[in-house]
Amino acid sequence: EIEAATRLVNDALSRWQEGQGRVLVVFDNVEHFTDIEPLLLDLQPHVKVLVTTRNNGVLLQPYGVHCIDVEPLDMVEAQFFIRSTLGSRRQVRDDEIDSLVSVVGQTMHRLSTALRTLQLNPLLSIEDYAVRIQSGAEKVEDRLFSMLIGQSPLAWGLLQCISFLEPDFISMDVLAALHDMLQSEPSPAQVHAHGEDIHASLNHLLHHSLVAVVEGHEQQGTGVRVHRLVQQEVQAYVILQPSNNNNCHVDSNISHTSLQQLQWRVLTTLEDIMPVIIDWSPDADQKHEKASRVHAHLMKMVMDESLTKDADINKYGSVLSHSCHVLGAYQSSILLGHQTALYLFQRELYIEQLMHQDDHPSVALSLNNMACTYDDLGRHEKALSMHEQALQMEQRLFSDDHPDVASSLNNMAITYSDLGRHEEALSMHQQALEMRRRLFSGDHPDVADSLNNIAVTYSKLGRHEEALAMHQQALE
């Protein structure tokens, strides 16, 4: 069934060329990500995918996912909340509740703000208040965010930072890093709150029901959760209501541009605290524990297409590219999520090519990362093609011997071996060994690695005496 669906999708996409416009592929009611993963391989940029599911965990592993998840109070819960909040001071009818919910919505932060307004204005009827909201004379989010800005510019700045993150769990160390970032460059409006600690800022957000305290999985500890609707409303408020944001932390005329500047600052902060893990070294467990609290947020940010279209791509592109690289290495080496790693390395390559129109070592490195990941996925012909591109670019860049060229020769040799082309693999390994011996005088780990690779290749060719001699050299 999956094979038939794969043929159907690929056939349709092959007949729809990129110049004809964008394509939306819809997978409805998906139970497991593995059911659709084969259909998502190598999709072109003009193809977008929409997945509907009842399983909240189904979209944790794919690449480039933006979740649309609306979880408001149901009507019974909303009615109970309104009655319990207002019932001691006024009689509340069902039709009044219906009219209020219809214009305010059923999320806790909006209902809380609306009810607080009614409590502060006992002569204002629910019907009149609902009419004011419906007509646009009163905006719940304006009142809520203006109150927060007046109480704590730092809390407002932190909420803006949170609006870019994966909402389900944000750990305290991530929140603290963002809070420190805001305090490192306080705006005039924040100077008086410069000494406000992270807990005071979070208490403001908790008071307005903008975040909730949650426990993370395993070693993640305590953190907060924010509703996706809150994230959307925060960004919309900043972009559409500049006149109401004079106390914000970016500048006195908040706009889409300044919100994106904050987004770059958040990305840079996350990149700074995301550990670099490429294998299970002695300190890998501790790094993995920290990385598990950061990587979902960094993943969400690097997948944001708006960043690659920003005029500041040449200024911040290296941060975005390096973030993709670190995440790709973490996915590939630690989580063994090779398909996700491939997407990240593809994005790294795209960003590097945006910044460098000609040959560049970073572009060659990205090609090499993709090639190695194709090898991990067992797609060795594709890997060989990418290795060849990387090697050719490095040979154009470096006229003399260079460690990057030697590494590419070594990687190509491994791919030849995976393809069963052992004689070609042996030739490439020998070239890599000769170059490394010229590059590194005396004993060196790279030289030992090449000796060992040649020994393994001799064994595959049945030349066991020569293999033993090379293993002995590597060992010595």
HELIX and SHEET records of a PDB file:
HELIX    1   1 ILE A    2  SER A   14  1                                  13    
HELIX    2   2 GLU A   18  GLN A   20  5                                   3    
HELIX    3   3 PHE A   33  ASP A   35  5                                   3    
HELIX    4   4 GLU A   37  LEU A   40  5                                   4    
HELIX    5   5 MET A   75  LEU A   86  1                                  12    
HELIX    6   6 ASP A   94  VAL A  104  1                                  11    
HELIX    7   7 MET A  108  LEU A  120  1                                  13    
HELIX    8   8 ILE A  126  SER A  135  1                                  10    
HELIX    9   9 VAL A  140  GLN A  151  1                                  12    
HELIX   10  10 PRO A  153  ILE A  162  1                                  10    
HELIX   11  11 MET A  172  SER A  184  1                                  13    
HELIX   12  12 PRO A  188  ALA A  193  5                                   6    
HELIX   13  13 ILE A  198  HIS A  207  1                                  10    
HELIX   14  14 GLU A  218  GLN A  220  5                                   3    
HELIX   15  15 ARG A  228  LEU A  240  1                                  13    
HELIX   16  16 PRO A  242  ASN A  244  5                                   3    
HELIX   17  17 HIS A  256  ILE A  273  1                                  18    
HELIX   18  18 ALA A  284  VAL A  302  1                                  19    
HELIX   19  19 GLU A  305  THR A  308  1                                   4    
HELIX   20  20 ILE A  313  TYR A  330  1                                  18    
HELIX   21  21 GLN A  331  LEU A  335  3                                   5    
HELIX   22  22 HIS A  338  MET A  355  1                                  18    
HELIX   23  23 PRO A  361  ASP A  376  1                                  16    
HELIX   24  24 HIS A  380  LEU A  397  1                                  18    
HELIX   25  25 PRO A  403  ASP A  418  1                                  16    
HELIX   26  26 HIS A  422  LEU A  439  1                                  18    
HELIX   27  27 PRO A  445  LYS A  460  1                                  16    
HELIX   28  28 HIS A  464  LEU A  475  1                                  12    
SHEET    1   A 2 VAL A  23  PHE A  27  0                                        
SHEET    2   A 2 VAL A  47  VAL A  51  1                                        
SHEET    1   B 3 ILE A 170  SER A 171  0                                        
SHEET    2   B 3 THR A 222  VAL A 226 -1                                        
SHEET    3   B 3 VAL A 211  GLU A 215 -1                                        
END                                                                             
